[in-house]
Amino acid sequence: MNSTNGSSSRPASDLQPGDAWTALGLEAGLIPLAFLLGWLLGQPALETLHLRAVDAGLGALAALPMVGVFLLIVHYPGRFFEPVMRFTREILMPTLAPLGPAGFVLVALLAGFGEEMLFRGVIQEFVARSWALWPAVVLAAVLFGAMHAVTFDYAVLTFGFGLWLGAIQAATGNLMVPIVAHFLYDLVVLLYLRVIYPSSPPASSPRP
């Protein structure tokens, strides 16, 4: 999910009701961007998308490790992940809260489709075709992390997730797998942060 609200120092009191819809619009805008870039590069964004139930199931399984990492970071962030947790509490969730559960589903769906079409469907596939597969996976992950660089730690985290999503795209050859994994991960994260996390604050992390 692309966190699109700018500086993490912006106070929640400055947020406007339309910010949630702006974030939603930016996520939606990645879909035509993916189609446009794919057209320019001669790499159709949905060329490797195949609608198969078994691959949807693989996508659901592929989301589990990412959700596990998320839960560890939420409850035991340590010093390294404190900035992204602060950004999440003070900016991301207050911004998206007006959307409600149905809006969270839409955000996750748009992020799953738009970001995976752009980074795995176009960039990774184009570089793999033009150069080599694993450099393509790494490059797409670097760009994926850079797009999410609201904090350094979040950029590192999303780079790692980008490697995982790129690897499962390379292994299965079906864009449906990372799309489903990305969608389910984002949906679980948003619902958890909205419903469960507020009443279950993270444990104090031991200091080195």
C-alpha positions as CSV (number, residue, x, y, z in Angstrom):
1,M,0.0,0.0,0.0
2,N,1.4,3.4,-1.0
3,S,1.3,5.8,2.0
4,T,0.6,9.1,0.1
5,N,0.2,11.8,2.7
6,G,3.6,13.4,2.6
7,S,5.7,14.3,5.6
8,S,5.3,12.1,8.7
9,S,5.6,15.2,10.8
10,R,2.3,16.6,9.7
11,P,-0.1,16.7,12.7
12,A,-3.3,14.7,12.6
13,S,-5.2,17.9,13.4
14,D,-4.2,19.3,10.0
15,L,-5.8,16.4,8.1
16,Q,-8.8,17.3,5.9
17,P,-11.8,15.1,5.2
18,G,-10.9,14.9,1.6
19,D,-7.4,13.5,2.3
20,A,-8.7,10.0,2.4
21,W,-10.3,10.4,-1.1
22,T,-7.1,11.9,-2.4
23,A,-5.1,8.9,-1.1
24,L,-7.7,6.6,-2.8
25,G,-7.4,8.6,-6.0
26,L,-3.6,8.3,-6.0
27,E,-3.9,4.5,-5.6
28,A,-6.4,4.3,-8.4
29,G,-4.1,6.5,-10.6
30,L,-1.5,3.8,-10.6
31,I,-3.7,1.5,-12.8
32,P,-3.8,3.9,-15.8
33,L,-0.1,4.7,-15.2
34,A,0.7,1.0,-15.4
35,F,-1.2,0.7,-18.7
36,L,0.5,3.8,-20.1
37,L,4.0,2.7,-19.1
38,G,3.3,-0.8,-20.4
39,W,2.2,0.6,-23.7
40,L,5.3,2.8,-24.0
41,L,7.6,-0.1,-23.1
42,G,5.8,-2.7,-25.2
43,Q,5.0,-4.7,-22.1
44,P,1.3,-5.1,-21.5
45,A,0.5,-4.6,-17.8
46,L,-1.8,-7.6,-17.7
47,E,0.1,-9.9,-20.0
48,T,0.9,-12.4,-17.2
49,L,-2.4,-12.2,-15.4
50,H,-4.3,-15.5,-15.5
51,L,-7.5,-16.0,-13.5
52,R,-7.0,-19.4,-11.8
53,A,-8.5,-20.4,-8.5
54,V,-5.4,-22.4,-7.5
55,D,-3.2,-19.3,-8.0
56,A,-5.7,-17.2,-6.0
57,G,-5.1,-19.7,-3.2
58,L,-1.3,-19.4,-3.6
59,G,-1.7,-15.6,-3.3
60,A,-3.6,-16.0,0.0
61,L,-0.8,-18.3,1.3
62,A,1.8,-15.8,0.1
63,A,0.2,-13.1,2.2
64,L,0.8,-15.0,5.4
65,P,4.5,-14.3,5.9
66,M,4.0,-10.6,5.2
67,V,1.2,-10.5,7.8
68,G,3.4,-12.3,10.3
69,V,6.2,-9.7,9.8
70,F,3.6,-6.9,10.2
71,L,2.4,-8.3,13.5
72,L,5.9,-8.6,14.8
73,I,6.7,-5.0,13.9
74,V,3.4,-3.7,15.4
75,H,4.0,-5.3,18.7
76,Y,7.8,-5.4,18.9
77,P,8.9,-2.5,16.7
78,G,12.3,-1.9,18.4
79,R,14.1,1.4,17.6
80,F,14.4,0.8,13.9
81,F,10.6,0.5,13.1
82,E,9.5,3.2,15.6
83,P,9.3,5.9,12.8
84,V,6.9,3.9,10.6
85,M,4.7,3.0,13.6
86,R,4.5,6.7,14.6
87,F,3.6,7.6,11.0
88,T,1.0,4.9,11.0
89,R,-0.6,6.1,14.3
90,E,-0.4,9.8,13.6
91,I,-0.9,10.1,9.8
92,L,-1.9,7.0,7.9
93,M,-4.8,5.7,10.0
94,P,-6.3,9.1,10.8
95,T,-6.2,9.9,7.1
96,L,-7.9,6.6,6.0
97,A,-10.3,6.3,9.0
98,P,-13.2,8.2,7.2
99,L,-13.3,5.5,4.5
100,G,-14.5,2.8,6.9
101,P,-14.3,-0.9,6.3
102,A,-15.8,-0.8,2.8
103,G,-13.3,1.9,1.9
104,F,-10.4,-0.2,3.3
105,V,-11.4,-3.0,0.9
106,L,-11.4,-0.6,-2.0
107,V,-8.0,0.8,-1.0
108,A,-6.5,-2.7,-0.6
109,L,-8.0,-3.7,-4.0
110,L,-6.7,-0.7,-5.8
111,A,-3.2,-1.1,-4.2
112,G,-3.1,-4.7,-5.0
113,F,-4.0,-4.2,-8.7
114,G,-2.3,-0.9,-9.3
115,E,1.0,-1.5,-7.6
116,E,1.4,-5.0,-8.8
117,M,0.5,-4.1,-12.4
118,L,3.1,-1.4,-12.3
119,F,6.0,-3.0,-10.5
120,R,5.6,-6.7,-11.2
121,G,3.4,-6.7,-14.4
122,V,5.3,-4.0,-16.3
123,I,8.7,-3.1,-14.7
124,Q,9.7,-6.5,-13.6
125,E,8.5,-8.3,-16.7
126,F,10.1,-5.7,-19.0
127,V,13.5,-5.8,-17.3
128,A,13.4,-9.6,-17.2
129,R,12.7,-9.7,-20.9
130,S,15.3,-7.1,-21.7
131,W,18.0,-8.2,-19.3
132,A,17.6,-11.0,-16.7
133,L,15.0,-12.2,-14.3
134,W,16.6,-11.7,-10.8
135,P,18.0,-8.2,-11.6
136,A,14.4,-7.4,-12.7
137,V,13.0,-8.7,-9.3
138,V,15.5,-6.6,-7.4
139,L,15.0,-3.4,-9.5
140,A,11.3,-3.6,-9.2
141,A,11.6,-4.1,-5.4
142,V,13.9,-1.1,-5.1
143,L,11.5,1.1,-7.0
144,F,8.6,-0.3,-4.9
145,G,10.5,0.6,-1.7
146,A,11.3,4.0,-3.0
147,M,7.6,4.7,-3.7
148,H,6.8,3.9,-0.1
149,A,9.7,5.9,1.4
150,V,7.6,7.9,3.9
151,T,10.2,6.8,6.4
152,F,13.5,5.0,5.9
153,D,12.4,1.9,7.8
154,Y,9.2,1.6,5.8
155,A,11.2,1.8,2.6
156,V,13.4,-1.1,3.8
157,L,10.3,-3.1,4.8
158,T,8.5,-2.6,1.5
159,F,11.7,-3.4,-0.4
160,G,11.7,-6.7,1.4
161,F,8.1,-7.2,0.6
162,G,8.8,-6.2,-3.0
163,L,11.5,-9.0,-3.3
164,W,8.9,-11.5,-1.9
165,L,6.2,-10.4,-4.3
166,G,8.6,-10.4,-7.2
167,A,9.9,-13.8,-6.3
168,I,6.4,-15.3,-6.3
169,Q,5.6,-13.6,-9.6
170,A,8.8,-15.1,-11.1
171,A,8.0,-18.6,-9.6
172,T,4.4,-18.8,-10.7
173,G,4.4,-16.7,-13.9
174,N,1.0,-15.4,-12.9
175,L,0.4,-11.8,-11.8
176,M,-2.7,-12.9,-10.0
177,V,-0.6,-14.4,-7.2
178,P,1.1,-11.2,-6.0
179,I,-2.1,-9.2,-6.6
180,V,-4.0,-11.4,-4.3
181,A,-1.2,-11.5,-1.7
182,H,-0.8,-7.7,-1.8
183,F,-4.6,-7.1,-1.6
184,L,-5.1,-9.5,1.4
185,Y,-2.0,-8.2,3.2
186,D,-3.2,-4.5,2.9
187,L,-6.7,-5.5,3.9
188,V,-5.6,-7.4,7.0
189,V,-3.3,-4.6,8.0
190,L,-5.9,-1.8,7.6
191,L,-8.6,-3.8,9.5
192,Y,-6.2,-4.8,12.2
193,L,-4.9,-1.3,12.8
194,R,-8.5,0.1,12.8
195,V,-10.2,-2.5,14.9
196,I,-7.7,-4.4,17.1
197,Y,-4.6,-2.4,17.4
198,P,-6.1,0.7,19.1
199,S,-7.2,-1.5,22.1
200,S,-4.0,-3.5,22.1
201,P,-1.0,-1.2,22.3
202,P,2.4,-2.6,21.3
203,A,4.6,-4.2,24.0
204,S,7.6,-2.2,25.1
205,S,10.7,-3.3,23.2
206,P,13.9,-4.1,25.0
207,R,16.5,-1.5,24.4
208,P,20.0,-2.6,23.3
